[in-house]
Amino acid sequence: MAAPLMDIAVSRNGRRVLNVWFGILVVFLYAPLGLLLMFSFNDNNLPVFPLRGFTTDAYEAFAANAELRASVVTSAKVAAVSSALAVLLGLLAAIVLVRRHVFGKSVASALLLSPLIVPYIALAIGLLVFFNEASVSPGLATIVMGHVVLSIPYTILILVPRLARLDVRLEEASRDLGAGVFQTFRLITFPLILPALVSAYLVAFVLSFDEIVVASFIAGDATTFPLYLFSQLRFPTLLPQVIAVACIVMAASVLILVGAEIARRVAERRLLGEQAAEPVP
């Protein structure tokens, strides 16, 4: 009788290999960010070793650089507006995909998710041609519209699973008790999918804030932070400021994402606790 096969992933050597491989991935992903933070406090215009000394001049110069601060504010405004629009449109699309039986649902889903597989450079050229043909002047509005196109697939991928997990009988019971469609959404559906909405908004915000390929084609005279960052990399004297603001943005992104994840888990645990506490009829 043949001996039972052992799963290599749960064996002792398998776990060691997986732990080592995971450590390598973590170092590969986060070592560049650690170096960036280190060089932001280095007393040198160039990010090279050996380190010359500790200084906060780069952060002080960033605080005094009005043009750099304006580019960060511009990116934040564009990301805030485009993310809100992407979440709204993604929510409407997710409701149709999950709750409605429509003809060609698979085709519509493929079209909505197509920006994930289409190269950004192709999308940027297509948007540029479209705006030119529509006589829309490039600027902040075109950047917002372009980022909405890029962000919608991510919002759909986050919202569809959450809506699919939501028991449709809760909505049906609400309507049976006399609530209208919008009242049911406001009182039942919206609170239950709120953590997913927050997650979708944050993902879209970070995607929009960091995007440069599409923005470089349709920005016009507007300057977002990634565009300013790319344009200033060729000036060594401004490089420390760019590194400093990159560290600030990175730290803010980490804090926001960690806070959102904690809030999402707390909300889900509260929801599960309320459902478990409900009396069984």
Phi, psi and omega per residue, in radians:
M1 nan 2.252 -3.054
A2 -1.252 2.485 3.115
A3 -1.209 2.526 3.130
P4 -1.137 2.477 -3.131
L5 -1.294 2.449 3.128
M6 -1.760 2.351 3.079
D7 -1.219 2.067 -3.070
I8 -1.109 -0.455 -3.095
A9 -1.222 -0.451 -3.114
V10 -1.768 -0.028 3.071
S11 -1.296 2.893 -3.096
R12 -1.108 -0.833 3.131
N13 -1.161 -0.629 3.120
G14 -1.106 -0.739 3.104
R15 -1.123 -0.653 3.119
R16 -1.116 -0.775 3.134
V17 -1.091 -0.753 3.125
L18 -1.126 -0.679 3.113
N19 -1.141 -0.730 3.109
V20 -1.124 -0.758 -3.136
W21 -1.130 -0.682 3.093
F22 -1.122 -0.701 3.094
G23 -1.089 -0.700 3.109
I24 -1.098 -0.737 3.130
L25 -1.110 -0.718 -3.140
V26 -1.118 -0.765 3.119
V27 -1.111 -0.748 -3.125
F28 -1.095 -0.645 -3.085
L29 -1.393 -0.691 -2.950
Y30 -1.867 -0.220 3.091
A31 -1.067 -0.762 3.091
P32 -1.039 -0.628 3.109
L33 -1.196 -0.647 3.076
G34 -1.135 -0.708 3.085
L35 -1.118 -0.683 3.116
L36 -1.067 -0.767 3.112
L37 -1.132 -0.674 3.131
M38 -1.116 -0.812 -3.091
F39 -1.238 -0.354 3.120
S40 -1.190 -0.371 3.095
F41 -1.825 0.154 -3.114
N42 -1.514 2.416 -3.127
D43 -1.469 1.148 -3.125
N44 -2.783 2.467 3.129
N45 -1.257 -0.375 -3.096
L46 -1.935 2.434 3.124
P47 -1.401 1.326 -3.099
V48 -2.342 2.754 3.027
F49 -1.627 2.660 0.026
P50 -1.390 2.743 3.115
L51 -1.255 2.446 -3.079
R52 -1.604 -0.477 -3.117
G53 2.788 2.945 -3.092
F54 -1.560 2.363 3.105
T55 -2.734 2.671 3.051
T56 -1.973 0.378 -3.107
D57 -1.091 -0.625 -3.109
A58 -1.107 -0.714 3.133
Y59 -1.229 -0.631 3.090
E60 -1.182 -0.665 3.101
A61 -1.170 -0.656 3.088
F62 -1.095 -0.735 3.138
A63 -1.095 -0.464 -3.136
A64 -1.641 -0.108 -3.101
N65 -1.595 1.738 -3.085
A66 -1.159 -0.634 -3.113
E67 -1.162 -0.718 3.132
L68 -1.183 -0.758 3.112
R69 -1.110 -0.645 3.127
A70 -1.143 -0.625 3.121
S71 -1.180 -0.642 3.091
V72 -1.145 -0.747 3.114
V73 -1.116 -0.706 3.115
T74 -1.078 -0.782 3.110
S75 -1.094 -0.687 3.132
A76 -1.137 -0.712 3.115
K77 -1.133 -0.806 3.134
V78 -1.067 -0.781 -3.120
A79 -1.134 -0.698 -3.119
A80 -1.120 -0.784 -3.105
V81 -1.261 -0.819 -3.106
S82 -1.137 -0.616 3.128
S83 -1.179 -0.718 3.114
A84 -1.099 -0.758 3.119
L85 -1.161 -0.700 -3.139
A86 -1.137 -0.693 3.120
V87 -1.167 -0.714 3.128
L88 -1.091 -0.873 -3.139
L89 -1.180 -0.663 3.099
G90 -1.131 -0.638 3.102
L91 -1.145 -0.771 3.111
L92 -1.071 -0.750 3.119
A93 -1.146 -0.695 3.139
A94 -1.130 -0.679 3.114
I95 -1.101 -0.731 3.120
V96 -1.145 -0.747 -3.097
L97 -1.197 -0.553 -3.058
V98 -1.687 -0.726 -2.975
R99 -1.747 -0.229 -3.062
R100 -2.033 2.580 3.055
H101 -1.831 1.711 -3.078
V102 -2.087 2.717 3.133
F103 -1.275 2.390 3.110
G104 1.268 0.550 -3.115
K105 -1.082 -0.701 -3.125
S106 -1.151 -0.658 3.107
V107 -1.173 -0.759 3.120
A108 -1.099 -0.706 3.111
S109 -1.092 -0.729 3.123
A110 -1.117 -0.694 3.129
L111 -1.178 -0.687 -3.140
L112 -1.178 -0.561 -3.115
L113 -1.636 0.000 -3.071
S114 -1.078 -0.549 3.087
P115 -1.018 -0.304 3.121
L116 -1.230 -0.480 -3.058
I117 -1.932 -0.241 3.098
V118 -1.420 2.284 3.125
P119 -1.007 2.455 -3.113
Y120 -1.061 -0.573 -3.132
I121 -1.144 -0.645 3.099
A122 -1.198 -0.731 3.082
L123 -1.089 -0.701 -3.132
A124 -1.108 -0.771 3.120
I125 -1.136 -0.732 3.109
G126 -1.080 -0.755 3.109
L127 -1.146 -0.663 3.120
L128 -1.095 -0.801 3.111
V129 -1.100 -0.742 -3.132
F130 -1.081 -0.810 -3.130
F131 -1.149 -0.633 3.087
N132 -1.134 -0.758 3.128
E133 -1.182 -0.548 3.129
A134 -1.509 0.043 3.139
S135 1.005 0.691 3.081
V136 -1.726 2.129 -3.124
S137 -1.230 2.341 3.124
P138 -1.158 2.498 -3.123
G139 2.984 -2.713 -3.101
L140 -1.108 -0.648 -3.125
A141 -1.105 -0.735 3.138
T142 -1.207 -0.608 3.081
I143 -1.111 -0.754 3.119
V144 -1.047 -0.810 -3.133
M145 -1.121 -0.705 3.105
G146 -1.116 -0.710 3.140
H147 -1.251 -0.502 3.042
V148 -1.104 -0.744 3.113
V149 -1.053 -0.710 -3.123
L150 -1.275 -0.536 -3.011
S151 -1.541 -0.442 -3.069
I152 -0.964 -0.795 -3.137
P153 -1.018 -0.652 -3.130
Y154 -1.194 -0.684 3.110
T155 -1.155 -0.674 3.125
I156 -1.117 -0.765 -3.121
L157 -1.127 -0.447 3.106
I158 -1.483 -0.670 -3.027
L159 -1.454 -0.581 -3.104
V160 -1.059 -0.858 3.114
P161 -1.072 -0.622 3.141
R162 -1.174 -0.749 3.100
L163 -1.157 -0.635 -3.141
A164 -1.152 -0.562 3.119
R165 -1.352 -0.328 -3.100
L166 -1.322 2.212 -3.105
D167 -1.169 2.049 -3.106
V168 -1.149 -0.348 3.139
R169 -1.145 -0.442 3.078
L170 -1.133 -0.748 3.108
E171 -1.201 -0.703 3.121
E172 -1.116 -0.704 3.108
A173 -1.112 -0.682 3.120
S174 -1.099 -0.765 3.126
R175 -1.205 -0.607 3.098
D176 -1.130 -0.492 -3.141
L177 -1.498 0.067 3.028
G178 1.888 -0.048 3.139
A179 -1.342 2.505 3.093
G180 -1.393 -3.136 -3.101
V181 -1.109 -0.843 -3.095
F182 -1.236 -0.613 3.096
Q183 -1.177 -0.674 3.072
T184 -1.101 -0.737 3.118
F185 -1.127 -0.734 -3.076
R186 -1.207 -0.672 -3.030
L187 -1.663 -0.450 -3.051
I188 -1.970 -1.059 -2.994
T189 -1.218 -0.838 -3.042
F190 -1.041 -0.837 3.114
P191 -1.071 -0.569 -3.091
L192 -1.321 -0.498 -3.125
I193 -1.789 0.092 -3.096
L194 -1.012 -0.773 3.095
P195 -1.015 -0.679 3.111
A196 -1.185 -0.637 3.094
L197 -1.108 -0.732 3.118
V198 -1.128 -0.766 3.119
S199 -1.088 -0.756 3.128
A200 -1.105 -0.692 3.132
Y201 -1.129 -0.758 -3.114
L202 -1.169 -0.719 3.096
V203 -1.082 -0.781 3.119
A204 -1.130 -0.648 3.141
F205 -1.109 -0.850 -3.133
V206 -1.118 -0.705 3.119
L207 -1.076 -0.777 -3.132
S208 -1.200 -0.715 -3.096
F209 -1.098 -0.611 -3.069
D210 -1.608 -0.159 -2.988
E211 -1.266 2.403 -3.115
I212 -2.298 -0.521 -3.030
V213 -1.136 -0.957 -3.128
V214 -1.155 -0.724 -3.112
A215 -1.085 -0.598 -3.119
S216 -1.142 -0.398 3.137
F217 -1.564 -0.561 -2.969
I218 -2.097 0.257 -3.076
A219 -1.385 -0.522 -3.051
G220 1.161 -2.232 3.128
D221 -1.526 -0.120 3.137
A222 -1.276 2.550 -3.116
T223 -2.227 1.928 3.042
T224 -1.533 2.964 -3.115
F225 -1.069 -0.799 3.095
P226 -1.055 -0.663 3.107
L227 -1.144 -0.753 3.096
Y228 -1.120 -0.722 3.133
L229 -1.037 -0.815 -3.122
F230 -1.151 -0.652 -3.098
S231 -1.270 -0.421 -3.071
Q232 -1.691 -0.076 -3.103
L233 -1.144 -0.392 -3.117
R234 -1.430 -0.069 3.117
F235 -1.867 1.846 -3.073
P236 -1.052 -0.539 -3.090
T237 -1.208 -0.449 3.141
L238 -1.647 -0.123 -3.084
L239 -1.074 -0.722 3.109
P240 -1.030 -0.674 3.109
Q241 -1.121 -0.731 3.136
V242 -1.096 -0.728 3.112
I243 -1.138 -0.698 -3.130
A244 -1.110 -0.811 -3.123
V245 -1.225 -0.527 3.055
A246 -1.108 -0.689 3.090
C247 -1.159 -0.675 3.120
I248 -1.129 -0.784 3.129
V249 -1.116 -0.710 3.132
M250 -1.091 -0.789 -3.141
A251 -1.125 -0.719 3.122
A252 -1.126 -0.696 3.125
S253 -1.101 -0.749 3.140
V254 -1.104 -0.780 -3.132
L255 -1.104 -0.731 -3.128
I256 -1.144 -0.802 -3.106
L257 -1.163 -0.709 3.110
V258 -1.145 -0.745 3.104
G259 -1.102 -0.707 3.120
A260 -1.148 -0.689 3.127
E261 -1.152 -0.719 3.098
I262 -1.097 -0.766 3.127
A263 -1.109 -0.669 3.138
R264 -1.122 -0.775 -3.134
R265 -1.160 -0.676 3.107
V266 -1.105 -0.748 3.140
A267 -1.139 -0.704 3.126
E268 -1.171 -0.709 3.098
R269 -1.127 -0.667 3.110
R270 -1.140 -0.710 3.129
L271 -1.140 -0.762 3.114
L272 -1.134 -0.639 3.095
G273 -1.146 -0.682 3.112
E274 -1.168 -0.690 3.130
Q275 -1.170 -0.652 3.138
A276 -1.236 -0.484 -3.111
A277 -1.438 -0.214 -3.138
E278 -1.177 2.369 3.132
P279 -1.201 2.468 3.123
V280 -1.447 2.172 -3.097
P281 -1.204 nan nan
